[in-house]
Amino acid sequence: DTGVSQDPRHKITKRGQNVTFRCDPISEHNRLYWYRQTLGQGPEFLTYFQNEAQLEKSRLLSDRFSAERPKGSFSTLEIQRTEQGDSAMYLCASSLGGRLAYNEQFFGPGTRLTVL
Amino acid sequence: AQKITQTQPGMFVQEKEAVTLDCTYDTSDPSYGLFWYKQPSSGEMIFLIYQGSYDQQNATEGRYSLNFQKARKSANLVISASQLGDSAMYFCAMREPGPTSAGTALIFGKGTTLSVSS
């Protein structure tokens, strides 16, 4: 399977715990995006990388959130001191680079986080 | 102001009928891209169709077509001959080039739930 993969698919944690999610993009894609989707809403942008550089972060990304893409391949998203409001689906997407508006983003299956 | 507006929370259609899902957008950039994604109950986002702001013709992909009215800033998705498997959430999204060469992420609307009945 050469699509975007995410691990784990589901995570249940207690409030205050730290969690880390992993995303493996399509191998030739140099851009990687993280989105968060709450129930009944569209995905909201969190952050994105071009190769290993984190180029943009949304205001949604509080200081409890950190993302890395150390070698320009897979990425991790860590949430420290989780809160119940962090419960959501975390989606990863990848695309080719370029300034053209058209660069289809391919999404992974998501990680569903539940904070108790 | 919302960048992407989808005013229909839910739509109901019978099999084999056509359905139009509405989307309006707001941007001041002359160069942008419009996308439609399908999200079944399993959760994955499936790309359906793309329309570039400079494209002269409406995009089509199989049973999907995009009714692009640039002056009205609308990009409605038309699904012809609906099938039971079309039941899902549908999201309209926009991407603008942005201030750097890296562009911007997708901006999504709130989505429309489509239910197809037999």
Contacts between the chains, C-beta under 8 A, distances in Angstrom:
chain1	res1	chain2	res2	distance
A	31	B	102	7.6
A	33	B	105	5.3
A	33	B	106	7.7
A	35	B	105	7.5
A	35	B	106	7.9
A	40	B	110	7.7
A	40	B	111	7.8
A	41	B	110	5.9
A	41	B	111	7.4
A	42	B	4	7.7
A	42	B	91	5.1
A	42	B	93	7.6
A	42	B	108	3.3
A	42	B	109	5.5
A	42	B	110	5.3
A	42	B	111	5.3
A	43	B	45	7.3
A	43	B	91	7.5
A	43	B	106	7.5
A	43	B	108	5.1
A	44	B	108	7.3
A	45	B	105	4.0
A	45	B	106	7.0
A	45	B	107	7.2
A	48	B	102	7.8
A	48	B	105	5.5
A	50	B	102	5.2
A	55	B	100	7.1
A	55	B	102	4.9
A	56	B	102	7.4
A	56	B	104	7.5
A	56	B	105	7.1
A	89	B	43	6.4
A	91	B	45	6.7
A	93	B	45	7.6
A	93	B	106	7.9
A	97	B	102	7.4
A	98	B	103	7.7
A	99	B	97	5.6
A	99	B	101	4.9
A	99	B	102	7.8
A	99	B	103	5.8
A	100	B	33	7.9
A	100	B	97	7.7
A	100	B	103	8.0
A	101	B	31	5.7
A	101	B	32	5.3
A	101	B	33	3.4
A	101	B	52	5.9
A	101	B	53	6.8
A	101	B	95	5.5
A	101	B	96	7.1
A	101	B	97	5.9
A	101	B	103	7.4
A	102	B	33	4.9
A	102	B	50	5.8
A	102	B	52	5.6
A	102	B	95	7.9
A	103	B	95	7.6
A	103	B	103	7.2
A	104	B	35	7.4
A	104	B	47	5.5
A	104	B	50	6.5
A	105	B	35	8.0
A	105	B	47	7.6
A	105	B	106	6.1
A	106	B	47	7.1
A	107	B	37	7.7
A	107	B	44	6.3
A	107	B	45	3.8
A	107	B	46	7.9
A	107	B	47	8.0
A	108	B	44	7.6
A	109	B	42	7.8
A	109	B	43	6.3
A	109	B	44	5.0
A	110	B	43	5.2
A	110	B	44	7.1
A	112	B	43	7.4
